[in-house]
Amino acid sequence: MNKVALVVEYDGSRYHGFQYQTNAHTVQAEIEMALKRLTDEDARVQAASRTDTGVHARGQVVSFRSRALFPPSVWLRALNHYLPEAVSVRQAYLVGSNLDVRRQATSRAYRYSILNSRVPSPLRRRFSYFFPTPLDVEAMDLACRELVGEHDFSSFTPAQVGRAVRTVYRAAVERKGEMVTFDIEASSFLPHQVRHTAGSLLQVGKGRLEVNQFRDLVGARTRGLAGPALPPKGLCLMKVNYAVPLGDQYENI
């Protein structure tokens, strides 16, 4: 059996997240259906990050096993032929059988996008949260620096989790024209952590939460304290990182 890894982009608007569900439309199901049509095999796909309902991805990484002996270029072209327009394979690699795309990932990078404009944009509405009141982006950026490092992020998830300690390597808020983006890279994330964090940062930008109060949220370690969570449509998985990039380890296109 050969093992193949793919870098996948998708518009998550119409999907109930990435992970397969019996009675719901998911990105994983789309990829597995495309694989079935191409190879006539019932392949199970593993993902590096399980994005939630309505969340998008620019750099999701998935892997699967197959008896097919296609080179990476054929995997890329053929799968894109069978996939719907909302899902696209951007890169394909033949990888070692021991590669675990989830466990061997060193970090994941997410971006939350806020359209901070007086008027909504029909072209951006599916990929950003519209907020018409001016935001203090400098205060938001200052606040999110409190996230960097190893912390117990219980306050930023409503879920009951066994261990809430995560390491954040980078966090920043910046404005480019009407678009305000919150970028965060961490070892991994708790359920809904990024959207609850973005919601608290929005409160900072609105002047309803001081930077020192945001710092207190980080240290509170009280489940579900932060937020409220912003809608999933503004969230995108930008990249999954590995100690050695896949393209440097394996045969690609």
N, C-alpha and C positions, 0 to 999 in steps of 0.2 A: 504493500500500500504506500502511495505517495502522500506527502503532506504539503498542503498549499496554504499560504497566507495571503490575505487580500487587505488592501487599504480601501475603505468604503466610505462614500459620501452619501448622505440621504437627507431629504426633506421629511422630517418626522411628523408633519402636520396631520396626516391621515392615518398614522399608526399608533397602536397602543404600546408604544415602547419597542425596544429591540427584541427582548427575549420572547421566545415562542410561547403562545397561550392557545389553549384548545379552542376557545370560542371568541378569539379576538384577532384582528389584523395586525401583524407585527413585521418588522424588518427581517428578522431571522427567518420567518416563514417564506418571505419573498426570495431570499437568497437560496434557501433549501429547495424551493420549487424550481428555480432557475437551474440549480445543479441537477435536479432530477430530470429535467427536460434535456439537459446537455449530455449527461452521462448514464441516465437510467439507473442511478444509484440513490439510495436513501441515505444521504450524507447528513450528519449532525454537525452544525456549525457552532464553534465556540467564539465568544467575543471578549475583547480586552476590557470593555466597559459596558454595563447594561443600562443604556439610556432609558429614561422614563417616557411615558405617553407624551407626545407632542414635542419632544426634544430632538434637535437636529444633530448631524455629525458631518464634519469635514474630513476627519482623519480617524474614523473607527478602524480597528484592526481585528480581523477575524481569521480563523483557520478551520480546516477540515481535512479529512483523509479521503483518498479516492484511488481506484485502480487505474484510472485513466492516465495516460502517459503524455499529456499535452505539455508543451512548453509554456512558460508564463504568458507570452504574447497571445497565445490561443485562449488561455483561460480568461484573459482580460477582454478580448474582443467577443468571444462567444457568450460569456456571462452577461455582458452589457447588451447583447442582442436579445436575451431572454428576460432581462430585468425590466421592471416598469420604469418610467421616466423619473420617478421620485427617488430611485436608488441607482447608484453608479459605482462601478469598480474603478478606482483611480490607479492602483498599482497591484501587481501580482508577483509572488515569489514562490519558488520551490524551496522548502525549508526542511530542516532536520526533524526527524520524528520526535525528538525530545523537546521541541519548542512548545512552551505553554504561553500563549499570547496574553493571558490574564495574569498568571503568577509571576512571569518574568518581566512584566512591564515595570519600569522604575518610577514612572510618573504619568499622570494624565493631565492635560491642559484643557480647561473649559473657558468659554467666553459668554458673558451675558450682555446683550445689546439693548440699550434704551434709546428710543427716538425722542430726543428732548427738543421738540419743535412746537410752534404754536398751532400747527395744523397736522393732521394725520397723513400718512403716506400709503396709498393703496399698494404700492410696489414693495413696501417694507413691512407691511402689517403682519405677514406670516412669520417673520424672522426677528421681530423686535417688539419691545413693550413701549407703547406710546404714552409719554408723560409730558403734558404741555407746559407745566410750570418750570421756570428756570431752576437749575440745580447747581449747588456749590460743589463742583467737581474736585476742587482742591481739598476740601474737607473730606470728601468721600475717599480720595486717594490716601490722605493722611490716616484716616481711620483703618483702611484695609491693610495698612502695614502692620497693624497689631495681629494680623492673622499669621504672619510669617513665623515659621518655627514649629516646634512640636507642642501641640496643645490637645486638651480634651475638648472636643467640639460638640459636646452633648447639647449645648444651648441652640445649636444650629440645625437640629433635626427633631422631628416629632416622633421618630421611630424609636422603639425600644431596642437598643443594641448592646451587645456584650461588652465591647471595648470601643470607646469613642475617640481614642487618641490617634491623631493623624499628623503627618508632617507636611506643612505648606512651604514650598520652595520659593514661590513668587506670587505676589498679588499686587495689582495696580488698577487704577481707574483713570481713564483719559477721555478727552473729548476731541473728536475730529468733525468739525462742522456741527451738524445737528445730532450726530450720533455719539452717545456716551457708552463706553464699553468697560466692563469689569472683567479682567483676565485673572485667572487663578490656576496655578499648577501645584499639584500635591501628589503624595505617594498614592493615595486613593481617597475616596470621598464617602461620607455617610449618606444615607438616603435623603434626598432633597436638600442636601447641605448647601449647594451653590445657590439655589433659588431663595432659601431663607437668608443666606448671607447677603445676596443682592437686595433683598427686601429691607434688611436692616441698613445697608449702605444708602438705599434710597431715602430712608428716614433721616440719615445724616445730611444728605444732599438737600432735603427739604427744610432743614433747620430744626427738626423735631427731636433729633437725637444728637447729643454732643459727642465729640471724639472720645472723651474720657468715659462716657456712658457706653459707647461701643466697646471700649477696652474692657469695661466691667462685664459686658455680655460674654466676651471671650473667656473670661476667668470664672464666670458663674457656674458653668458645668451643670446647668439645669435644663433638662430635656424640654425642647420646644419653646424656649424663652425668646429666641430671636425671630425676626420676620416682621410682618407676614410674608410668606413666600410669594415671589413674583410669578406670573404665568410661565408655563414651560416654553412657549413659542420663542422667547428671547434667548434661550439657552442652546449652546452648540458645543459639542465635543470637538475641539480643534485638532488635538494630536495626542497620540500615545507614544511615549518614549521608552527606549530600551538602552541597556548599557552600551551595546553596539547596535547602531541602526540596522534594520533588516536589510537594507540595500547594500550594506558593507559586509554582511554575513553570508548572504544567499544570492543565488542566481535570480535576476529580475528581468524586466523587459528591455 
